[in-house]
């Protein structure tokens, strides 16, 4: 392992006195490499804390430019870097913070054509992306390369974190086996997010990466941490590998494309496509309405929370094969996490010739909470 210089010993003095770090641990950090995919809301705090901690080599993958709207949460950038490539802006800030760190810029979008080549050069991968297709590419590439990766996602006031593919542990596809169809992909533009939320989630991601390098503590492998900033609740869900899931051996292009769309656009689309708002749903229920309540999320999501009086859960991917299990003599209300998958399910059920009201619950679980 690399020896520490006198300046490094001074810089990391608070680490060196920690029983679980010390000189040997700091040398491990200096010898380690982490690739952060996305220099945005999650990537900003993660990059800053990884650099400050003394990770020897950090890769940044991002093809976007800094925009004024980013600065509410993407704290690695500034007014002075608006219009610059995010990867370059982030790299410059890291060098200002800790010139001992080697920064490698990948000014591109991660895809099936470059993922294996880029990620193979790093010990740990940290996910800071805001779209589903790229997250599946990260998951599949890390499974092929046998690399651990730290997952993070944010939505409004909620964040999720996990450590995937660590020592043969579960991967993202064990939690969400298949990407949703095109019309069910939630907006890539952040649907409104509390500015400090990615700071919390990204910092936890950086913590997990550091713990893996130092081989200390209890990791989030086989767990999904859910952080609710609104109510200051932190829950941890146990997750496991799916025995029936085939091992990933190659990268494939997903048949979904995440188009930028604002939250207000998404809600407008839902309202105009046979949807019902949560407050209207509750009011009608209180007045005697008795619809059939269908959950189209996956089993792991349902374990976290399901709406009261849910009649059945059928995952969206299997809905058409199981559509005969649904009643044709009752109104049906469909829900998922955000209202996107349930919108697709609503269209599918209506196309199948159901005559009663088929309604999507606008905003899903998030709107309910």
C-alpha positions in Angstrom: 0.0 0.0 0.0 1.0 3.6 -0.6 2.9 5.4 2.2 1.4 8.6 3.6 3.3 11.8 3.2 3.7 14.3 6.0 1.0 16.5 4.5 -1.4 13.5 4.2 -0.8 12.6 7.8 -1.8 16.1 8.8 -4.8 16.2 6.4 -6.2 12.9 7.7 -5.2 13.3 11.3 -8.8 12.8 12.5 -8.9 9.5 10.6 -5.6 8.3 11.9 -6.8 8.3 15.5 -9.9 6.3 14.8 -9.4 2.7 15.9 -11.1 1.3 12.8 -9.1 3.4 10.4 -5.6 4.4 11.5 -2.6 4.6 9.2 -3.3 1.2 7.6 -6.9 2.2 6.9 -5.9 5.5 5.4 -3.5 3.7 3.2 -6.3 1.5 2.0 -8.3 4.6 1.1 -5.4 6.0 -0.7 -4.9 2.8 -2.7 -8.6 2.5 -3.6 -10.5 3.7 -6.6 -14.2 4.7 -6.9 -16.2 5.6 -10.0 -19.2 7.9 -9.5 -21.8 7.8 -12.2 -23.4 11.2 -12.3 -22.1 14.4 -10.9 -25.5 15.7 -9.9 -27.6 15.7 -6.7 -26.3 12.4 -5.3 -22.9 12.5 -6.9 -22.1 16.0 -5.5 -21.9 15.1 -1.8 -20.6 11.6 -2.5 -17.7 13.0 -4.6 -16.8 15.7 -2.0 -16.7 13.3 0.9 -14.9 10.6 -1.0 -12.3 13.1 -2.0 -12.0 14.6 1.5 -11.6 11.1 2.9 -8.6 10.5 0.7 -9.8 8.1 -1.9 -6.7 7.8 -4.1 -8.4 7.7 -7.5 -11.9 8.9 -8.4 -13.6 8.6 -11.7 -16.5 10.8 -12.8 -19.0 9.8 -15.5 -21.4 12.5 -16.7 -22.2 14.1 -20.1 -24.4 16.9 -18.8 -23.7 20.6 -18.4 -24.2 22.6 -15.2 -27.4 24.5 -15.2 -28.8 27.2 -12.8 -31.6 24.9 -11.8 -29.0 22.3 -10.6 -27.5 24.6 -7.9 -30.4 24.1 -5.4 -29.0 20.6 -4.6 -25.8 19.9 -6.7 -23.4 21.5 -4.3 -20.2 20.6 -6.1 -21.0 23.1 -8.8 -21.4 26.9 -8.6 -22.6 30.0 -10.5 -19.1 30.3 -12.0 -19.4 26.8 -13.6 -22.8 27.2 -15.2 -22.6 26.0 -18.8 -19.5 23.8 -18.1 -19.5 20.0 -18.4 -20.4 18.7 -15.0 -17.6 16.2 -14.9 -15.1 18.9 -15.4 -16.7 21.3 -12.9 -16.8 18.5 -10.3 -13.2 17.5 -11.0 -11.9 21.0 -10.5 -13.7 21.3 -7.2 -12.3 18.0 -6.0 -8.8 19.2 -6.9 -9.3 22.4 -4.9 -10.6 20.4 -1.9 -7.9 17.7 -2.0 -5.0 17.9 -4.6 -3.8 14.5 -3.4 -6.7 12.8 -5.2 -6.3 11.7 -8.8 -9.5 12.6 -10.8 -10.4 10.9 -14.0 -13.0 12.6 -16.2 -15.3 10.5 -18.4 -17.2 13.2 -20.2 -19.8 10.8 -21.6 -23.0 9.0 -20.9 -22.7 5.5 -19.5 -24.0 3.0 -22.0 -23.7 -0.6 -23.2 -20.9 0.4 -25.5 -18.6 1.8 -22.8 -19.8 0.6 -19.4 -17.6 -2.5 -19.1 -14.5 -0.6 -20.3 -15.0 2.3 -17.9 -16.2 0.4 -14.8 -13.5 -2.3 -15.0 -10.9 0.2 -13.9 -12.4 0.9 -10.5 -12.8 -1.0 -7.2 -16.3 0.3 -6.3 -19.0 1.9 -8.3 -21.3 4.6 -6.9 -24.7 5.3 -8.6 -25.7 8.9 -8.8 -27.9 8.7 -11.9 -31.5 9.9 -12.3 -32.8 7.5 -14.9 -33.8 3.8 -14.9 -32.0 2.6 -18.1 -28.6 3.7 -16.9 -29.2 2.1 -13.5 -29.8 -1.2 -15.1 -26.6 -0.9 -17.1 -24.7 -0.2 -13.9 -26.3 -3.2 -12.3 -25.6 -5.6 -15.2 -22.1 -4.3 -15.8 -21.2 -4.7 -12.1 -22.6 -8.2 -12.1 -20.5 -9.2 -15.1 -17.4 -7.5 -13.7 -18.1 -8.7 -10.1 -17.9 -5.2 -8.8 -19.8 -3.9 -5.7 -21.9 -0.8 -6.3 -23.7 1.6 -4.0 -27.2 2.4 -5.1 -29.0 5.6 -4.3 -32.2 7.2 -5.4 -34.3 10.2 -4.4 -37.9 11.3 -4.9 -39.4 14.5 -3.3 -38.8 13.8 0.4 -37.7 10.2 0.2 -34.4 8.5 -0.4 -33.3 4.9 -0.8 -29.8 3.4 -0.5 -28.4 -0.1 -0.8 -25.1 -1.9 -1.5 -25.5 -4.4 -4.4 -23.4 -7.2 -5.7 -21.1 -7.3 -2.6 -19.5 -10.7 -2.0 -22.2 -12.4 -4.1 -25.1 -10.5 -2.5 -28.3 -9.4 -4.2 -28.2 -7.0 -7.1 -30.7 -4.3 -8.4 -32.4 -6.9 -10.6 -33.2 -9.0 -7.5 -35.2 -6.0 -6.2 -36.6 -4.9 -9.6 -36.1 -7.8 -12.0 -37.2 -6.0 -15.2 -37.4 -2.4 -16.3 -40.9 -1.0 -16.7 -42.3 -0.5 -20.2 -41.8 2.8 -22.1 -45.0 4.4 -20.9 -44.4 3.5 -17.3 -40.9 5.0 -16.9 -41.1 7.9 -14.4 -39.8 11.3 -15.2 -36.0 11.6 -15.5 -36.3 15.3 -14.5 -36.5 15.4 -10.7 -40.2 15.5 -9.8 -39.5 18.1 -7.1 -36.9 17.2 -4.5 -36.0 18.8 -1.2 -32.6 20.3 -1.8 -30.9 18.8 1.2 -32.2 15.3 0.6 -29.5 14.2 -1.9 -27.0 15.5 0.6 -28.2 13.0 3.1 -28.5 10.1 0.7 -25.2 10.8 -1.2 -23.3 11.1 2.1 -24.7 7.7 3.2 -23.6 6.3 -0.2 -20.1 7.6 0.4 -20.1 6.1 3.9 -21.0 2.7 2.5 -18.2 2.9 -0.1 -15.6 3.8 2.5 -16.8 1.0 4.8 -16.4 -1.5 2.0 -12.8 -0.3 1.3 -11.9 -0.4 5.0 -13.8 -3.7 5.6 -15.5 -2.3 8.7 -19.0 -2.2 10.2 -22.2 -3.7 8.9 -22.9 -2.8 5.3 -26.2 -2.3 3.5 -25.7 -5.5 1.4 -29.0 -7.5 1.5 -30.8 -4.4 2.8 -32.7 -1.5 1.4 -32.5 1.6 3.6 -35.5 4.0 3.2 -35.1 7.5 4.5 -38.3 9.7 4.9 -37.1 13.3 5.4 -40.7 14.6 6.0 -41.3 12.4 9.0 -37.7 11.7 9.8 -38.2 7.9 9.6 -35.5 5.5 8.7 -36.5 2.0 7.8 -34.5 -1.0 6.6 -36.0 -3.7 4.5 -34.3 -7.1 4.2 -33.8 -8.1 0.5 -32.4 -11.3 -1.0 -31.3 -12.8 -4.3 -34.0 -14.3 -6.6 -33.0 -17.9 -7.2 -34.9 -18.0 -10.5 -33.1 -15.0 -11.9 -30.6 -15.9 -14.7 -27.1 -14.6 -14.2 -26.3 -11.6 -16.4 -23.6 -12.4 -18.9 -23.9 -9.5 -21.4 -25.2 -6.0 -21.6 -28.3 -5.4 -23.6 -30.0 -2.3 -24.8 -33.2 -1.7 -22.8 -36.4 -1.1 -24.8 -37.1 2.0 -22.7 -36.0 5.5 -23.0 -36.4 8.0 -20.2 -37.5 11.3 -21.6 -37.2 14.4 -19.6 -40.6 15.4 -18.2 -41.5 17.7 -15.4 -43.6 16.4 -12.5 -46.5 18.7 -13.4 -46.4 17.3 -17.0 -46.6 13.8 -15.5 -49.5 14.6 -13.2 -51.4 16.3 -16.0 -51.0 13.2 -18.2 -52.3 11.0 -15.4 -55.3 13.2 -14.7 -56.2 13.1 -18.4 -56.0 9.3 -18.6 -58.8 7.9 -16.4 -57.1 8.8 -13.1 -58.4 9.6 -9.6 -56.7 11.7 -7.0 -56.0 10.3 -3.6 -58.3 12.8 -1.8 -61.2 12.0 -4.2 -60.6 8.3 -3.8 -60.7 8.6 0.0 -63.9 10.7 -0.1 -65.7 8.2 -2.3 -64.7 5.3 -0.1 -66.0 7.1 2.9 -69.3 7.5 1.0 -69.7 3.8 0.3 -67.8 3.3 -3.0 -66.3 -0.2 -3.1 -63.7 -0.5 -5.9 -61.3 -3.4 -6.4 -57.9 -2.1 -5.4 -55.0 -3.5 -7.5 -51.3 -3.1 -6.7 -48.9 -3.4 -9.7 -45.6 -3.1 -7.8 -43.1 -5.8 -7.1 -43.0 -8.1 -4.0 -40.2 -6.2 -2.3 -41.9 -2.9 -2.7 -45.2 -4.3 -1.3 -43.4 -5.5 1.8 -42.4 -1.9 2.6 -46.0 -0.6 2.5 -49.3 -1.4 0.8 -52.5 0.6 0.8 -55.3 -0.4 3.1 -57.9 -2.8 1.6 -55.7 -3.8 -1.3 -57.4 -6.7 -3.0 -54.6 -8.1 -5.1 -51.0 -7.5 -6.2 -50.1 -8.4 -9.8 -46.7 -7.1 -11.0 -47.0 -5.0 -14.1 -44.8 -7.3 -16.2 -47.2 -10.2 -15.6 -50.5 -8.3 -15.8 -51.6 -9.4 -19.3 -51.0 -13.1 -18.5 -53.1 -12.8 -15.3 -55.7 -10.3 -16.4 -58.5 -12.9 -16.1 -58.0 -12.8 -12.3 -59.5 -9.3 -12.2 -63.3 -8.8 -11.7 -65.2 -7.4 -14.6 -68.2 -6.4 -12.5 -66.4 -3.9 -10.2 -64.7 -0.6 -10.7 -60.9 -1.1 -10.4 -58.4 1.4 -8.9 -54.7 0.7 -9.7 -51.7 2.0 -7.8 -47.9 1.8 -7.7 -45.1 3.9 -6.2 -45.6 7.1 -8.2 -48.5 6.5 -10.6 -46.4 5.7 -13.6 -46.7 1.9 -13.8 -50.3 2.0 -12.7 -51.0 4.4 -15.7 -49.6 1.7 -18.0 -51.7 -0.9 -16.2 -54.8 1.2 -16.6 -54.4 1.4 -20.3 -53.8 -2.3 -20.6 -56.9 -3.3 -18.6 -59.1 -0.9 -20.6 -57.7 -2.3 -23.9 -58.7 -5.8 -22.6 -62.4 -4.7 -22.8 -63.3 -4.1 -19.2 -66.5 -2.0 -19.1 -66.5 -0.7 -15.5 -64.4 2.2 -14.4 -60.7 1.6 -14.6 -58.8 4.3 -12.7 -55.2 5.1 -12.0 -54.4 6.5 -8.5 -52.6 9.7 -9.3 -49.2 9.9 -7.5 -49.5 6.4 -6.1 -48.0 5.6 -2.7 -46.1 8.9 -2.6 -49.3 10.9 -3.0 -51.0 8.7 -0.4 -48.3 9.3 2.2 
